[in-house]
C-alpha cells in the first residue's frame, strides 16, 4: 500500500464499555500505535469485571472494576455517553444525548440488553442482584433451583452459583440446576462436561437437563413438559436481546451480523464485536477474540505491518467452585478434534491454568490491563504472545 493511500492517522471510535470495547481499544493501541487516534464512547466511568460477580452474593463485595479515566494516559480520548445511531455514509454516530461524533473507522461494542430470564424467578444480573440472591438462598428451607433460560447466551455462571451455594451453605437447602442442555456445559465437549458433572455430584447438586423453564408460580417451577418442580427459590440467568441500533443491520432479536474479520455487512468502515453481534455464545473471551479480529483489520488498513487474522472461536472458561477452580478450554472451530493432541494443544479440562495471562476473562490485551488495575502502559508493556499451558 502506497504512503499516499494511507492517512497519517485515522480516527477510530469504539462504542461501548465492556470486554469487547476495552479489548478493541487496547489492541488498537498495541497494534497500530500512532497510526490511529483511538476514542472511546462509554456510558460508565469504569470497567466492571462482571464474570467475578458470581461471588458477590456470598462475599458481600461488588465485582472488581478498573477506572476508565486512566485511558487518556494511553492516548485514548474519552467520551461519556452511549451509542444511539450510526450513519455509515456520513461516517458519523449519534449518541443517546443527541451528540454527534465523526469517525474514520467504527467499532460497535455496546453489549446486549439483559432481560428477565424466567417470569416469576429472581434474575441474576451480577453484583446488582447479589442481595436478592443471597436473601433467597438464606430464606430457603428445602430447595433452591438455578435455571438457565433457552436464550441465556452463556450458562457457565449458573453452575458457579449452584456450586458456590452448595459450598457456602453445606447445611442449607438442596441445590438443583435446570437447563436445556443435555449435559452440564455441553459446549465444552464430553470430557469437560463429565468433569463438571462429577463436581456437581460431589457437591450434592442435582442436574436436570433437556428441560425448558416456563415460569415460576408460587413455590413451583413450571417446565415445558407441563412438569412442576417444588422450590423455595428460583434463580434464573437473564435472556439476552440486541440493541437494535439505528442505521445498522440486525436480526430479529437486534443482534448485528458480522463477517470473519468483524466487519458489519453493508456498513463501510464499521466493525462490531461482543454480545451485540449474532455470535450465539455471549462470553467475554469470545468477545475479546472478535475485538482482536476487528483491531487487526483496522490496524492493517492504517498501515501496520500485519496480516489480519479472522475471528476464531477458542472458548476458555473458569468455573469458580468455592475450592480449586476448574479450567475449561475448547476450540469451537477445530475441524478435527482427534489431532489436537498431535498439535501440542492442551487438554480441555484441568485444575491448573490452561492459558496465560491468567484471568476470569481471557483477553490477549485486556487481561494484563485488568490485572494491573488499568495502570498506564500495562497493556502495552508486555509483548509476550497469548499462550496455552498444558
Secondary structure, 3 states (H helix, E strand, C coil): CCHHHCCCCEEEEEECCCHHHHHHHHHHHHHHHHHEEEEEEECCCEEECHHHHHHHHHHCCCCCEEEHHHHHHHCEEEEECCEEEEECCCCEEEECCCCEEECCEEEECCCCEEECCCECCEEECCHHHHHHHHHHHHHCCCEEEEECCCCCCCCHHHHHHHHHHHHHCCCCCEEEEECCCCCCCHHHCHHHHHHHHHHHHHHCEEEECCCCEEEEECCEEEECCCCEEECCEEEEECEEECCCCECCCCCCCCCECECCCCEECCCCCEEECHHHECCCCCCHHHHHHHHHHHHHHHHHHCCCCCCCCCCCCEEEEEECCCCCCEEEEEECCCCCHHHCHHHCCCCCEECCCCEECCCCCCCCCHHHHHHCCCCCCHHHHCCCCCEECC
